[in-house]
Amino acid sequence: MATNIGMMDGAYFVGRSEILAWINTTLHLNLSKVEEACSGAVHCQLMDAVHPGMVPMHKVNFDAKNEYEMIQNYKVLQDVFNKLKITKHIEVSKLVKGRPLDNLEFMQWMKRYCDSVNGGGLHNYNPQERREASRGGREAGKKSAPQQSSTKGSSAAPRPSSSHARRNNNDVPSSANPSSHSAKASTKPSTSLAAYEEHITELKLSVDSLEKERDFYFAKLRDIEILSQTPEIEDSPIVAAIKKILYATDGDASVVTEAQAMVYINPKEAEASSPVGVASEEKSSCEIQKRKNILNTDVDAAGIITLSPRQRLTDASDVHCSGSPLMTY
């Protein structure tokens, strides 16, 4: 089953013309664009074709024009997916807007899935009969008939004019030329219109792909911005350089050079110039001096204790004789 195929799978490289030919052949429809199936009714009937009786066709609406009507069709399709335990996510909010790229990708997945079920073969399936139970199903099946009859009528219409031109060929030979010119003029706009429509569809597909790529990279930049605002690393030189690049204007070409200078600054100079480093050095020097004083005091006390009583007396007498103010009478 093609329930979890990747975006680089061969199923997503099937062209629009092949997809349209597959839909029209399978369901006896006459779609000219893939986005015409955005209502979800075509998807429901495709699932009904590969899983007969699984889709309640009386709940499918082929006349769905508004988004809330289309959503009902996708709810039916989601229920069928749940019954069959298909884990494919349906992006309803994008499909109902009729965007060509989103509808093409989902229809490519549908074709891959239908081909994977029973080899894609449909046995004794009558799509027109199954659509009769749906709302607007009969009209959807009859859309191709008027177009075929109109083409037949248009092909049969020039015959009387050609015979009339032959009868009056000797009398008015110039009357045939305007008709031929008008026929050529009518064919040229039709072909040019079809070429314009195809070109517009291709442009829409390219715009959709560019919008997806833009949203992807914008989300990445937003994640980087949130990470750079973390208090623990906000003041580091690397984060400052990243912010400089993120918030730079379009015409500033020296941003990268300035950011590199911020990253490659000498750490020792930065530490020496900072008030935090100076305060830490003063604190360490004070602590070293205190340790020296404590050691000297301990050494003097130890020396006094180790002196003999006679030496102590001698020292006291020396102090007394010298008239030191330390001695009191």
VEXDREN-2710 file (C-alpha; in Angstrom, 1 decimal):
% VEXDREN-2710
k/r/px/py/pz
1/MET/0.0/0.0/0.0
2/ALA/1.2/3.5/-0.8
3/THR/0.1/5.0/2.5
4/ASN/3.5/6.5/3.4
5/ILE/5.4/7.3/0.3
6/GLY/8.1/10.0/0.4
7/MET/8.1/13.2/-1.5
8/MET/10.9/12.0/-3.7
9/ASP/9.0/8.9/-4.7
10/GLY/8.3/8.3/-8.4
11/ALA/4.6/8.8/-7.8
12/TYR/5.1/12.6/-7.4
13/PHE/6.7/12.9/-10.8
14/VAL/3.6/11.9/-12.8
15/GLY/2.5/14.7/-15.1
16/ARG/-0.8/16.5/-15.0
17/SER/-1.8/15.1/-18.4
18/GLU/-1.4/11.5/-17.3
19/ILE/-3.3/12.2/-14.1
20/LEU/-6.2/13.8/-16.0
21/ALA/-6.3/10.9/-18.5
22/TRP/-6.4/8.4/-15.7
23/ILE/-9.3/10.2/-13.9
24/ASN/-11.4/10.7/-17.0
25/THR/-10.9/7.1/-18.2
26/THR/-11.6/5.6/-14.8
27/LEU/-14.6/7.7/-13.9
28/HIS/-15.9/8.6/-17.3
29/LEU/-15.5/12.3/-16.7
30/ASN/-14.1/15.2/-18.8
31/LEU/-11.9/17.2/-16.4
32/SER/-9.5/19.7/-18.0
33/LYS/-7.6/20.7/-14.9
34/VAL/-6.5/18.7/-11.8
35/GLU/-7.8/21.5/-9.5
36/GLU/-11.4/20.9/-10.8
37/ALA/-11.4/17.8/-8.4
38/CYS/-10.8/20.0/-5.3
39/SER/-14.4/19.4/-4.0
40/GLY/-13.3/15.9/-2.9
41/ALA/-16.1/14.1/-4.7
42/VAL/-13.7/12.6/-7.3
43/HIS/-11.5/11.3/-4.6
44/CYS/-14.4/9.6/-2.9
45/GLN/-15.4/7.9/-6.2
46/LEU/-11.8/6.8/-6.8
47/MET/-11.8/5.1/-3.4
48/ASP/-15.2/3.6/-4.3
49/ALA/-13.7/2.2/-7.5
50/VAL/-10.9/0.3/-5.8
51/HIS/-12.9/-0.6/-2.7
52/PRO/-16.5/-1.2/-4.0
53/GLY/-19.2/-0.6/-1.5
54/MET/-16.8/1.0/1.1
55/VAL/-17.8/4.6/0.2
56/PRO/-21.4/5.8/1.0
57/MET/-21.9/7.5/-2.4
58/HIS/-25.3/9.0/-1.3
59/LYS/-23.3/11.3/1.0
60/VAL/-21.0/12.5/-1.8
61/ASN/-21.8/15.9/-3.3
62/PHE/-20.6/16.5/-6.9
63/ASP/-22.3/19.9/-6.9
64/ALA/-20.2/21.2/-4.0
65/LYS/-19.1/24.8/-4.7
66/ASN/-18.6/26.3/-1.3
67/GLU/-15.9/25.3/1.1
68/TYR/-18.3/23.9/3.8
69/GLU/-19.8/21.6/1.1
70/MET/-16.4/20.4/0.1
71/ILE/-15.4/19.7/3.7
72/GLN/-18.4/17.3/3.9
73/ASN/-16.9/15.3/1.0
74/TYR/-13.5/15.2/2.7
75/LYS/-15.1/14.0/5.9
76/VAL/-16.6/11.1/4.0
77/LEU/-13.1/10.4/2.5
78/GLN/-11.5/10.6/6.0
79/ASP/-14.0/8.1/7.3
80/VAL/-13.1/5.7/4.5
81/PHE/-9.4/6.2/5.3
82/ASN/-10.1/5.4/9.0
83/LYS/-12.0/2.2/8.1
84/LEU/-9.2/1.1/5.8
85/LYS/-6.5/2.2/8.4
86/ILE/-4.9/4.5/5.9
87/THR/-2.6/7.0/7.7
88/LYS/-2.4/9.5/4.9
89/HIS/-3.0/13.1/6.2
90/ILE/-5.5/15.1/4.1
91/GLU/-4.7/18.8/4.0
92/VAL/-8.3/19.9/3.6
93/SER/-7.7/23.6/4.1
94/LYS/-5.3/23.7/1.2
95/LEU/-7.2/21.4/-1.2
96/VAL/-10.5/23.3/-0.9
97/LYS/-8.8/26.5/-2.1
98/GLY/-8.2/24.9/-5.5
99/ARG/-4.4/25.5/-5.5
100/PRO/-3.0/23.5/-8.5
101/LEU/0.2/22.2/-6.7
102/ASP/-1.6/20.9/-3.6
103/ASN/-4.3/19.2/-5.6
104/LEU/-1.8/17.7/-8.0
105/GLU/0.3/16.2/-5.2
106/PHE/-2.7/14.7/-3.5
107/MET/-4.0/13.3/-6.8
108/GLN/-0.6/11.8/-7.5
109/TRP/-0.8/10.0/-4.2
110/MET/-4.3/8.8/-5.0
111/LYS/-3.1/7.3/-8.3
112/ARG/-0.3/5.6/-6.6
113/TYR/-2.6/4.1/-4.0
114/CYS/-5.2/3.0/-6.5
115/ASP/-2.5/1.4/-8.6
116/SER/-1.2/-0.5/-5.6
117/VAL/-4.7/-2.0/-4.9
118/ASN/-5.3/-5.1/-7.0
119/GLY/-2.8/-3.9/-9.5
120/GLY/-4.9/-0.9/-10.4
121/GLY/-7.4/-3.0/-12.3
122/LEU/-11.1/-2.2/-12.0
123/HIS/-13.5/-5.1/-12.7
124/ASN/-17.1/-4.5/-13.6
125/TYR/-17.2/-1.0/-12.2
126/ASN/-19.8/1.4/-13.6
127/PRO/-18.9/4.9/-12.5
128/GLN/-22.0/6.6/-14.0
129/GLU/-24.3/4.2/-12.2
130/ARG/-22.5/4.7/-8.9
131/ARG/-22.7/8.5/-9.3
132/GLU/-26.5/8.4/-9.7
133/ALA/-26.9/8.0/-5.9
134/SER/-24.8/11.1/-5.3
135/ARG/-26.0/14.7/-5.4
136/GLY/-25.2/16.1/-8.8
137/GLY/-23.8/12.8/-10.0
138/ARG/-25.9/12.6/-13.1
139/GLU/-24.9/16.1/-14.2
140/ALA/-21.3/15.3/-13.6
141/GLY/-21.6/12.2/-15.8
142/LYS/-23.4/14.1/-18.6
143/LYS/-20.9/17.0/-18.9
144/SER/-18.9/15.2/-21.6
145/ALA/-22.0/14.4/-23.7
146/PRO/-22.9/18.0/-24.7
147/GLN/-19.3/18.8/-25.6
148/GLN/-19.1/15.7/-27.8
149/SER/-22.4/16.6/-29.5
150/SER/-21.2/20.2/-30.0
151/THR/-18.0/19.0/-31.6
152/LYS/-20.0/16.8/-33.9
153/GLY/-22.3/19.7/-34.8
154/SER/-19.3/22.0/-35.4
155/SER/-17.7/19.4/-37.7
156/ALA/-20.9/18.9/-39.6
157/ALA/-21.7/22.6/-40.0
158/PRO/-19.1/23.6/-42.5
159/ARG/-20.4/21.0/-45.1
160/PRO/-23.3/23.1/-46.4
161/SER/-21.2/26.2/-46.6
162/SER/-18.5/24.3/-48.5
163/SER/-21.2/22.9/-51.0
164/HIS/-22.6/26.3/-51.3
165/ALA/-19.2/27.7/-52.1
166/ARG/-18.7/25.0/-54.7
167/ARG/-22.0/25.9/-56.4
168/ASN/-21.1/29.6/-56.4
169/ASN/-17.5/29.0/-57.2
170/ASN/-17.8/30.2/-60.8
171/ASP/-20.0/33.2/-60.0
172/VAL/-18.4/34.6/-56.9
173/PRO/-14.9/33.1/-56.4
174/SER/-13.9/35.5/-53.7
175/SER/-16.7/34.4/-51.3
176/ALA/-14.8/31.2/-50.4
177/ASN/-11.8/33.1/-49.2
178/PRO/-13.4/35.0/-46.4
179/SER/-14.9/31.8/-44.9
180/SER/-11.5/30.1/-45.0
181/HIS/-9.8/33.1/-43.4
182/SER/-12.5/33.2/-40.7
183/ALA/-12.0/29.5/-40.0
184/LYS/-8.2/30.0/-39.7
185/ALA/-8.8/33.0/-37.5
186/SER/-11.1/31.0/-35.2
187/THR/-8.6/28.2/-34.8
188/LYS/-5.7/30.5/-34.0
189/PRO/-7.4/32.1/-30.9
190/SER/-8.5/28.8/-29.6
191/THR/-5.0/27.3/-29.8
192/SER/-3.4/30.5/-28.4
193/LEU/-6.0/30.5/-25.5
194/ALA/-5.1/26.9/-24.6
195/ALA/-1.4/27.7/-24.7
196/TYR/-2.1/30.7/-22.4
197/GLU/-4.1/28.6/-20.0
198/GLU/-1.3/26.0/-19.8
199/HIS/1.3/28.7/-19.3
200/ILE/-0.8/30.2/-16.5
201/THR/-1.1/26.8/-14.8
202/GLU/2.6/26.3/-14.9
203/LEU/3.2/29.7/-13.4
204/LYS/0.7/28.9/-10.6
205/LEU/2.6/25.7/-9.9
206/SER/5.9/27.5/-9.7
207/VAL/4.5/30.2/-7.5
208/ASP/3.1/27.6/-5.1
209/SER/6.5/25.8/-4.9
210/LEU/8.3/29.1/-4.3
211/GLU/5.9/30.0/-1.5
212/LYS/6.5/26.7/0.2
213/GLU/10.2/27.2/0.0
214/ARG/9.9/30.7/1.3
215/ASP/7.9/29.6/4.3
216/PHE/10.3/26.8/5.0
217/TYR/13.4/29.0/5.2
218/PHE/11.5/31.7/7.1
219/ALA/10.7/29.2/9.8
220/LYS/14.4/28.2/10.0
221/LEU/15.4/31.9/10.5
222/ARG/12.7/32.3/13.1
223/ASP/14.1/29.3/15.1
224/ILE/17.6/30.8/14.9
225/GLU/16.3/34.2/16.2
226/ILE/14.5/32.5/19.1
227/LEU/17.6/30.5/20.0
228/SER/19.8/33.7/19.9
229/GLN/17.5/35.3/22.5
230/THR/18.3/32.7/25.1
231/PRO/19.7/34.6/28.2
232/GLU/22.6/32.2/28.7
233/ILE/24.1/32.8/25.3
234/GLU/22.6/36.2/24.4
235/ASP/25.8/38.2/25.2
236/SER/28.3/35.9/23.5
237/PRO/30.2/37.3/20.5
238/ILE/29.0/34.6/18.1
239/VAL/25.3/35.3/18.9
240/ALA/25.9/39.0/18.5
241/ALA/27.4/38.4/15.1
242/ILE/24.4/36.2/14.1
243/LYS/22.0/38.9/15.2
244/LYS/24.0/41.5/13.1
245/ILE/23.5/39.3/10.0
246/LEU/19.8/38.6/10.8
247/TYR/18.8/42.3/11.3
248/ALA/21.0/43.8/8.5
249/THR/19.4/45.8/5.7
250/ASP/19.4/44.7/2.1
251/GLY/22.0/47.1/0.8
252/ASP/24.6/46.6/3.5
253/ALA/27.5/44.6/2.0
254/SER/29.9/44.8/4.9
255/VAL/27.8/42.9/7.3
256/VAL/29.6/39.6/7.0
257/THR/33.0/41.3/7.4
258/GLU/31.9/43.1/10.6
259/ALA/30.3/39.9/12.0
260/GLN/33.6/38.0/11.4
261/ALA/35.5/40.7/13.2
262/MET/33.1/40.4/16.1
263/VAL/33.7/36.6/16.3
264/TYR/37.5/36.7/15.9
265/ILE/38.2/39.4/18.5
266/ASN/41.0/38.5/21.0
267/PRO/39.4/36.9/24.1
268/LYS/42.3/38.2/26.4
269/GLU/41.8/41.8/25.3
270/ALA/38.1/41.5/25.8
271/GLU/38.6/40.1/29.3
272/ALA/41.1/42.8/30.2
273/SER/38.9/45.6/29.0
274/SER/35.9/44.4/30.8
275/PRO/35.2/45.7/34.4
276/VAL/34.3/42.2/35.5
277/GLY/37.9/41.0/34.7
278/VAL/39.5/43.9/36.6
279/ALA/37.3/43.3/39.6
280/SER/38.2/39.6/39.6
281/GLU/41.9/40.4/39.4
282/GLU/41.7/42.9/42.4
283/LYS/39.8/40.3/44.4
284/SER/42.3/37.6/43.7
285/SER/45.3/39.9/44.7
286/CYS/43.6/40.8/48.0
287/GLU/43.0/37.1/48.8
288/ILE/46.7/36.3/48.1
289/GLN/47.8/39.2/50.4
290/LYS/45.5/37.9/53.2
291/ARG/46.9/34.4/52.9
292/LYS/50.5/35.8/53.2
293/ASN/49.6/37.8/56.4
294/ILE/48.0/34.8/57.9
295/LEU/51.1/32.6/57.2
296/ASN/53.5/35.2/58.7
297/THR/51.4/35.5/61.9
298/ASP/51.4/31.8/62.3
299/VAL/55.2/31.6/61.8
300/ASP/55.8/34.3/64.4
301/ALA/53.5/32.6/66.9
302/ALA/55.2/29.3/66.4
303/GLY/58.6/30.9/66.9
304/ILE/57.6/32.5/70.3
305/ILE/56.3/29.2/71.6
306/THR/59.5/27.3/70.7
307/LEU/61.7/29.8/72.6
308/SER/63.1/28.7/76.0
309/PRO/62.0/30.6/79.2
310/ARG/65.5/32.0/79.5
311/GLN/65.4/33.4/76.0
312/ARG/62.0/34.9/76.7
313/LEU/63.3/36.6/79.8
314/THR/66.2/37.9/77.9
315/ASP/64.0/39.3/75.3
316/ALA/61.8/40.9/77.9
317/SER/64.8/42.5/79.7
318/ASP/66.0/43.8/76.4
319/VAL/62.7/45.4/75.8
320/HIS/62.7/46.9/79.3
321/CYS/66.2/48.3/79.0
322/SER/65.5/49.8/75.7
323/GLY/62.6/51.8/77.2
324/SER/60.0/50.5/74.9
325/PRO/56.5/51.8/75.4
326/LEU/55.2/48.3/75.2
327/MET/56.5/47.7/78.8
328/THR/54.3/49.1/81.6
329/TYR/55.4/49.6/85.2
END
